[in-house]
Amino acid sequence: MCQAKLYLVQDGKREMVAEDVIALEETADGVRFATFFEDPKTLPARLVAVDFLKHVVTLEPIQREA
């Protein structure tokens, strides 16, 4: 199986926000992802890196202008 763990990096801290991620897409609102047993969610973030060997996806928050 090839599920991934989803991490959000903010202020130098890395926090796991989801595991068993099976689908991922960038949208106008951020990154939409789905897991096996939950409804899809969207994080206001952008993709930073994907490590296929470790099954890790790294995101960072979108900086909205005031």
Gaussian input, Z-matrix of N, CA and C with variables (Angstrom, degrees):
# hf/3-21g

backbone

0 1
 N
 C     1     B1
 C     2     B2     1     A1
 N     3     B3     2     A2     1     D1
 C     4     B4     3     A3     2     D2
 C     5     B5     4     A4     3     D3
 N     6     B6     5     A5     4     D4
 C     7     B7     6     A6     5     D5
 C     8     B8     7     A7     6     D6
 N     9     B9     8     A8     7     D7
 C    10    B10     9     A9     8     D8
 C    11    B11    10    A10     9     D9
 N    12    B12    11    A11    10    D10
 C    13    B13    12    A12    11    D11
 C    14    B14    13    A13    12    D12
 N    15    B15    14    A14    13    D13
 C    16    B16    15    A15    14    D14
 C    17    B17    16    A16    15    D15
 N    18    B18    17    A17    16    D16
 C    19    B19    18    A18    17    D17
 C    20    B20    19    A19    18    D18
 N    21    B21    20    A20    19    D19
 C    22    B22    21    A21    20    D20
 C    23    B23    22    A22    21    D21
 N    24    B24    23    A23    22    D22
 C    25    B25    24    A24    23    D23
 C    26    B26    25    A25    24    D24
 N    27    B27    26    A26    25    D25
 C    28    B28    27    A27    26    D26
 C    29    B29    28    A28    27    D27
 N    30    B30    29    A29    28    D28
 C    31    B31    30    A30    29    D29
 C    32    B32    31    A31    30    D30
 N    33    B33    32    A32    31    D31
 C    34    B34    33    A33    32    D32
 C    35    B35    34    A34    33    D33
 N    36    B36    35    A35    34    D34
 C    37    B37    36    A36    35    D35
 C    38    B38    37    A37    36    D36
 N    39    B39    38    A38    37    D37
 C    40    B40    39    A39    38    D38
 C    41    B41    40    A40    39    D39
 N    42    B42    41    A41    40    D40
 C    43    B43    42    A42    41    D41
 C    44    B44    43    A43    42    D42
 N    45    B45    44    A44    43    D43
 C    46    B46    45    A45    44    D44
 C    47    B47    46    A46    45    D45
 N    48    B48    47    A47    46    D46
 C    49    B49    48    A48    47    D47
 C    50    B50    49    A49    48    D48
 N    51    B51    50    A50    49    D49
 C    52    B52    51    A51    50    D50
 C    53    B53    52    A52    51    D51
 N    54    B54    53    A53    52    D52
 C    55    B55    54    A54    53    D53
 C    56    B56    55    A55    54    D54
 N    57    B57    56    A56    55    D55
 C    58    B58    57    A57    56    D56
 C    59    B59    58    A58    57    D57
 N    60    B60    59    A59    58    D58
 C    61    B61    60    A60    59    D59
 C    62    B62    61    A61    60    D60
 N    63    B63    62    A62    61    D61
 C    64    B64    63    A63    62    D62
 C    65    B65    64    A64    63    D63
 N    66    B66    65    A65    64    D64
 C    67    B67    66    A66    65    D65
 C    68    B68    67    A67    66    D66
 N    69    B69    68    A68    67    D67
 C    70    B70    69    A69    68    D68
 C    71    B71    70    A70    69    D69
 N    72    B72    71    A71    70    D70
 C    73    B73    72    A72    71    D71
 C    74    B74    73    A73    72    D72
 N    75    B75    74    A74    73    D73
 C    76    B76    75    A75    74    D74
 C    77    B77    76    A76    75    D75
 N    78    B78    77    A77    76    D76
 C    79    B79    78    A78    77    D77
 C    80    B80    79    A79    78    D78
 N    81    B81    80    A80    79    D79
 C    82    B82    81    A81    80    D80
 C    83    B83    82    A82    81    D81
 N    84    B84    83    A83    82    D82
 C    85    B85    84    A84    83    D83
 C    86    B86    85    A85    84    D84
 N    87    B87    86    A86    85    D85
 C    88    B88    87    A87    86    D86
 C    89    B89    88    A88    87    D87
 N    90    B90    89    A89    88    D88
 C    91    B91    90    A90    89    D89
 C    92    B92    91    A91    90    D90
 N    93    B93    92    A92    91    D91
 C    94    B94    93    A93    92    D92
 C    95    B95    94    A94    93    D93
 N    96    B96    95    A95    94    D94
 C    97    B97    96    A96    95    D95
 C    98    B98    97    A97    96    D96
 N    99    B99    98    A98    97    D97
 C   100   B100    99    A99    98    D98
 C   101   B101   100   A100    99    D99
 N   102   B102   101   A101   100   D100
 C   103   B103   102   A102   101   D101
 C   104   B104   103   A103   102   D102
 N   105   B105   104   A104   103   D103
 C   106   B106   105   A105   104   D104
 C   107   B107   106   A106   105   D105
 N   108   B108   107   A107   106   D106
 C   109   B109   108   A108   107   D107
 C   110   B110   109   A109   108   D108
 N   111   B111   110   A110   109   D109
 C   112   B112   111   A111   110   D110
 C   113   B113   112   A112   111   D111
 N   114   B114   113   A113   112   D112
 C   115   B115   114   A114   113   D113
 C   116   B116   115   A115   114   D114
 N   117   B117   116   A116   115   D115
 C   118   B118   117   A117   116   D116
 C   119   B119   118   A118   117   D117
 N   120   B120   119   A119   118   D118
 C   121   B121   120   A120   119   D119
 C   122   B122   121   A121   120   D120
 N   123   B123   122   A122   121   D121
 C   124   B124   123   A123   122   D122
 C   125   B125   124   A124   123   D123
 N   126   B126   125   A125   124   D124
 C   127   B127   126   A126   125   D125
 C   128   B128   127   A127   126   D126
 N   129   B129   128   A128   127   D127
 C   130   B130   129   A129   128   D128
 C   131   B131   130   A130   129   D129
 N   132   B132   131   A131   130   D130
 C   133   B133   132   A132   131   D131
 C   134   B134   133   A133   132   D132
 N   135   B135   134   A134   133   D133
 C   136   B136   135   A135   134   D134
 C   137   B137   136   A136   135   D135
 N   138   B138   137   A137   136   D136
 C   139   B139   138   A138   137   D137
 C   140   B140   139   A139   138   D138
 N   141   B141   140   A140   139   D139
 C   142   B142   141   A141   140   D140
 C   143   B143   142   A142   141   D141
 N   144   B144   143   A143   142   D142
 C   145   B145   144   A144   143   D143
 C   146   B146   145   A145   144   D144
 N   147   B147   146   A146   145   D145
 C   148   B148   147   A147   146   D146
 C   149   B149   148   A148   147   D147
 N   150   B150   149   A149   148   D148
 C   151   B151   150   A150   149   D149
 C   152   B152   151   A151   150   D150
 N   153   B153   152   A152   151   D151
 C   154   B154   153   A153   152   D152
 C   155   B155   154   A154   153   D153
 N   156   B156   155   A155   154   D154
 C   157   B157   156   A156   155   D155
 C   158   B158   157   A157   156   D156
 N   159   B159   158   A158   157   D157
 C   160   B160   159   A159   158   D158
 C   161   B161   160   A160   159   D159
 N   162   B162   161   A161   160   D160
 C   163   B163   162   A162   161   D161
 C   164   B164   163   A163   162   D162
 N   165   B165   164   A164   163   D163
 C   166   B166   165   A165   164   D164
 C   167   B167   166   A166   165   D165
 N   168   B168   167   A167   166   D166
 C   169   B169   168   A168   167   D167
 C   170   B170   169   A169   168   D168
 N   171   B171   170   A170   169   D169
 C   172   B172   171   A171   170   D170
 C   173   B173   172   A172   171   D171
 N   174   B174   173   A173   172   D172
 C   175   B175   174   A174   173   D173
 C   176   B176   175   A175   174   D174
 N   177   B177   176   A176   175   D175
 C   178   B178   177   A177   176   D176
 C   179   B179   178   A178   177   D177
 N   180   B180   179   A179   178   D178
 C   181   B181   180   A180   179   D179
 C   182   B182   181   A181   180   D180
 N   183   B183   182   A182   181   D181
 C   184   B184   183   A183   182   D182
 C   185   B185   184   A184   183   D183
 N   186   B186   185   A185   184   D184
 C   187   B187   186   A186   185   D185
 C   188   B188   187   A187   186   D186
 N   189   B189   188   A188   187   D187
 C   190   B190   189   A189   188   D188
 C   191   B191   190   A190   189   D189
 N   192   B192   191   A191   190   D190
 C   193   B193   192   A192   191   D191
 C   194   B194   193   A193   192   D192
 N   195   B195   194   A194   193   D193
 C   196   B196   195   A195   194   D194
 C   197   B197   196   A196   195   D195

   B1=1.4502
   B2=1.5292
   B3=1.3090
   B4=1.4556
   B5=1.5218
   B6=1.3048
   B7=1.4532
   B8=1.5229
   B9=1.3261
   B10=1.4669
   B11=1.5230
   B12=1.3205
   B13=1.4570
   B14=1.5184
   B15=1.3209
   B16=1.4539
   B17=1.5228
   B18=1.3473
   B19=1.4639
   B20=1.5187
   B21=1.3250
   B22=1.4607
   B23=1.5183
   B24=1.3390
   B25=1.4587
   B26=1.5214
   B27=1.3359
   B28=1.4589
   B29=1.5236
   B30=1.3208
   B31=1.4715
   B32=1.5241
   B33=1.3279
   B34=1.4530
   B35=1.5133
   B36=1.3189
   B37=1.4632
   B38=1.5224
   B39=1.3230
   B40=1.4659
   B41=1.5250
   B42=1.3206
   B43=1.4609
   B44=1.5208
   B45=1.3385
   B46=1.4542
   B47=1.5255
   B48=1.3319
   B49=1.4610
   B50=1.5251
   B51=1.3254
   B52=1.4615
   B53=1.5235
   B54=1.3314
   B55=1.4544
   B56=1.5218
   B57=1.3030
   B58=1.4607
   B59=1.5234
   B60=1.3406
   B61=1.4598
   B62=1.5285
   B63=1.3549
   B64=1.4658
   B65=1.5282
   B66=1.3489
   B67=1.4656
   B68=1.5201
   B69=1.3372
   B70=1.4568
   B71=1.5219
   B72=1.3329
   B73=1.4632
   B74=1.5208
   B75=1.3370
   B76=1.4577
   B77=1.5225
   B78=1.3306
   B79=1.4526
   B80=1.5274
   B81=1.3211
   B82=1.4632
   B83=1.5344
   B84=1.3280
   B85=1.4647
   B86=1.5161
   B87=1.3282
   B88=1.4560
   B89=1.5109
   B90=1.3251
   B91=1.4563
   B92=1.5249
   B93=1.3238
   B94=1.4602
   B95=1.5233
   B96=1.3399
   B97=1.4542
   B98=1.5166
   B99=1.3176
   B100=1.4573
   B101=1.5252
   B102=1.3282
   B103=1.4616
   B104=1.5278
   B105=1.3185
   B106=1.4581
   B107=1.5300
   B108=1.3091
   B109=1.4567
   B110=1.5244
   B111=1.3275
   B112=1.4603
   B113=1.5176
   B114=1.3284
   B115=1.4573
   B116=1.5237
   B117=1.3293
   B118=1.4736
   B119=1.5297
   B120=1.3225
   B121=1.4666
   B122=1.5190
   B123=1.3417
   B124=1.4580
   B125=1.5159
   B126=1.3272
   B127=1.4624
   B128=1.5236
   B129=1.3444
   B130=1.4665
   B131=1.5320
   B132=1.3215
   B133=1.4664
   B134=1.5197
   B135=1.3369
   B136=1.4613
   B137=1.5210
   B138=1.3088
   B139=1.4488
   B140=1.5251
   B141=1.3329
   B142=1.4602
   B143=1.5216
   B144=1.3401
   B145=1.4617
   B146=1.5163
   B147=1.3430
   B148=1.4589
   B149=1.5249
   B150=1.3238
   B151=1.4613
   B152=1.5265
   B153=1.3222
   B154=1.4574
   B155=1.5240
   B156=1.3262
   B157=1.4645
   B158=1.5256
   B159=1.3247
   B160=1.4666
   B161=1.5274
   B162=1.3348
   B163=1.4704
   B164=1.5259
   B165=1.3380
   B166=1.4600
   B167=1.5258
   B168=1.3290
   B169=1.4570
   B170=1.5210
   B171=1.3274
   B172=1.4522
   B173=1.5301
   B174=1.3241
   B175=1.4546
   B176=1.5196
   B177=1.3367
   B178=1.4557
   B179=1.5181
   B180=1.3260
   B181=1.4677
   B182=1.5217
   B183=1.3249
   B184=1.4618
   B185=1.5104
   B186=1.3255
   B187=1.4527
   B188=1.5226
   B189=1.3045
   B190=1.4696
   B191=1.5200
   B192=1.3263
   B193=1.4635
   B194=1.5200
   B195=1.3248
   B196=1.4659
   B197=1.5033
   A1=108.68
   A2=115.64
   A3=120.01
   A4=112.62
   A5=117.52
   A6=119.33
   A7=109.10
   A8=114.42
   A9=119.37
   A10=110.24
   A11=114.40
   A12=122.00
   A13=107.31
   A14=115.84
   A15=122.24
   A16=108.46
   A17=115.80
   A18=121.41
   A19=110.04
   A20=115.61
   A21=122.79
   A22=107.16
   A23=116.59
   A24=122.32
   A25=108.19
   A26=115.34
   A27=120.33
   A28=108.92
   A29=116.12
   A30=121.93
   A31=111.67
   A32=116.49
   A33=121.38
   A34=114.82
   A35=118.03
   A36=122.27
   A37=109.06
   A38=115.93
   A39=122.26
   A40=108.76
   A41=115.94
   A42=121.65
   A43=109.77
   A44=116.33
   A45=119.21
   A46=108.40
   A47=116.46
   A48=120.67
   A49=112.59
   A50=117.92
   A51=120.60
   A52=109.40
   A53=114.83
   A54=120.29
   A55=107.92
   A56=116.40
   A57=122.55
   A58=111.52
   A59=116.59
   A60=122.04
   A61=107.96
   A62=114.95
   A63=119.76
   A64=112.65
   A65=117.40
   A66=120.74
   A67=108.82
   A68=115.61
   A69=121.08
   A70=108.41
   A71=116.84
   A72=120.24
   A73=109.63
   A74=114.91
   A75=119.75
   A76=108.06
   A77=115.65
   A78=121.59
   A79=108.13
   A80=116.55
   A81=120.82
   A82=111.15
   A83=116.85
   A84=121.41
   A85=113.88
   A86=117.39
   A87=120.48
   A88=110.66
   A89=115.99
   A90=121.74
   A91=108.60
   A92=115.46
   A93=121.90
   A94=106.87
   A95=115.78
   A96=119.92
   A97=110.65
   A98=115.34
   A99=121.54
   A100=109.15
   A101=114.29
   A102=121.60
   A103=107.62
   A104=116.40
   A105=120.61
   A106=112.98
   A107=117.64
   A108=120.12
   A109=114.97
   A110=118.42
   A111=121.61
   A112=109.64
   A113=116.02
   A114=120.84
   A115=109.27
   A116=118.25
   A117=120.78
   A118=111.20
   A119=115.25
   A120=122.63
   A121=108.71
   A122=115.85
   A123=121.32
   A124=108.82
   A125=115.50
   A126=121.86
   A127=108.39
   A128=117.91
   A129=119.43
   A130=109.19
   A131=115.10
   A132=121.30
   A133=109.12
   A134=114.29
   A135=120.47
   A136=108.44
   A137=115.50
   A138=122.42
   A139=110.34
   A140=116.26
   A141=121.70
   A142=110.45
   A143=117.30
   A144=120.11
   A145=110.76
   A146=114.52
   A147=121.64
   A148=106.95
   A149=116.57
   A150=121.92
   A151=106.82
   A152=116.38
   A153=120.72
   A154=112.12
   A155=118.25
   A156=120.34
   A157=112.21
   A158=116.78
   A159=120.99
   A160=112.73
   A161=117.76
   A162=123.01
   A163=110.52
   A164=115.54
   A165=121.87
   A166=109.69
   A167=115.35
   A168=122.56
   A169=107.09
   A170=116.77
   A171=121.62
   A172=110.21
   A173=115.56
   A174=122.81
   A175=109.11
   A176=115.63
   A177=120.76
   A178=108.02
   A179=117.88
   A180=120.61
   A181=111.55
   A182=115.13
   A183=120.67
   A184=107.74
   A185=116.41
   A186=121.24
   A187=108.82
   A188=116.90
   A189=122.21
   A190=109.40
   A191=115.52
   A192=119.08
   A193=109.96
   A194=115.52
   A195=120.19
   A196=111.90
   D1=152.48
   D2=-173.75
   D3=-126.52
   D4=44.67
   D5=176.14
   D6=-75.65
   D7=156.19
   D8=-178.15
   D9=-120.85
   D10=163.20
   D11=170.53
   D12=-102.43
   D13=140.24
   D14=-176.34
   D15=-110.43
   D16=123.13
   D17=-179.17
   D18=-117.59
   D19=143.85
   D20=174.50
   D21=-113.47
   D22=124.19
   D23=179.34
   D24=-104.10
   D25=121.57
   D26=-178.81
   D27=-146.60
   D28=130.45
   D29=-179.94
   D30=54.42
   D31=38.06
   D32=177.56
   D33=77.43
   D34=2.84
   D35=179.84
   D36=-108.92
   D37=140.91
   D38=179.90
   D39=-111.42
   D40=121.63
   D41=-178.04
   D42=-122.82
   D43=129.03
   D44=176.30
   D45=-76.03
   D46=125.69
   D47=-178.64
   D48=-107.98
   D49=-16.17
   D50=177.49
   D51=-162.81
   D52=151.45
   D53=171.97
   D54=-132.55
   D55=167.87
   D56=-174.70
   D57=59.20
   D58=38.28
   D59=178.33
   D60=-75.52
   D61=127.61
   D62=-176.52
   D63=-113.02
   D64=-13.32
   D65=179.26
   D66=-149.72
   D67=147.56
   D68=-176.63
   D69=-151.19
   D70=135.59
   D71=174.69
   D72=-150.53
   D73=145.04
   D74=174.86
   D75=-85.60
   D76=136.06
   D77=178.19
   D78=-127.24
   D79=177.83
   D80=178.09
   D81=-64.90
   D82=-24.32
   D83=-178.61
   D84=-93.43
   D85=-8.35
   D86=-178.16
   D87=141.98
   D88=-138.18
   D89=-179.13
   D90=-114.58
   D91=123.30
   D92=178.04
   D93=-99.86
   D94=133.87
   D95=-179.45
   D96=-139.31
   D97=157.22
   D98=178.88
   D99=-132.22
   D100=147.92
   D101=174.17
   D102=-120.39
   D103=174.86
   D104=-178.40
   D105=-60.51
   D106=-44.30
   D107=-166.22
   D108=-115.97
   D109=12.92
   D110=179.95
   D111=-131.78
   D112=157.91
   D113=174.96
   D114=-68.23
   D115=152.29
   D116=177.57
   D117=-58.01
   D118=147.78
   D119=179.02
   D120=-130.03
   D121=158.04
   D122=175.88
   D123=-124.23
   D124=129.25
   D125=175.21
   D126=-105.69
   D127=138.24
   D128=174.65
   D129=-75.72
   D130=79.10
   D131=-174.21
   D132=-148.14
   D133=171.18
   D134=175.92
   D135=-128.01
   D136=154.05
   D137=-178.85
   D138=-73.26
   D139=132.17
   D140=177.99
   D141=-108.88
   D142=-46.79
   D143=-176.25
   D144=-158.33
   D145=153.43
   D146=173.15
   D147=-130.00
   D148=125.62
   D149=176.25
   D150=-109.76
   D151=101.65
   D152=-176.04
   D153=-68.48
   D154=-31.99
   D155=-179.98
   D156=-69.54
   D157=-37.26
   D158=-179.37
   D159=-95.48
   D160=-5.71
   D161=-178.99
   D162=59.54
   D163=47.99
   D164=-177.46
   D165=-125.04
   D166=132.92
   D167=174.78
   D168=-116.53
   D169=130.23
   D170=-179.42
   D171=-112.77
   D172=131.82
   D173=179.85
   D174=-123.00
   D175=161.62
   D176=170.15
   D177=-134.90
   D178=148.38
   D179=-177.79
   D180=-60.56
   D181=147.14
   D182=173.14
   D183=-76.14
   D184=130.49
   D185=177.10
   D186=-89.20
   D187=103.52
   D188=179.42
   D189=-81.09
   D190=137.32
   D191=178.44
   D192=-81.85
   D193=140.09
   D194=-176.94
   D195=-81.14

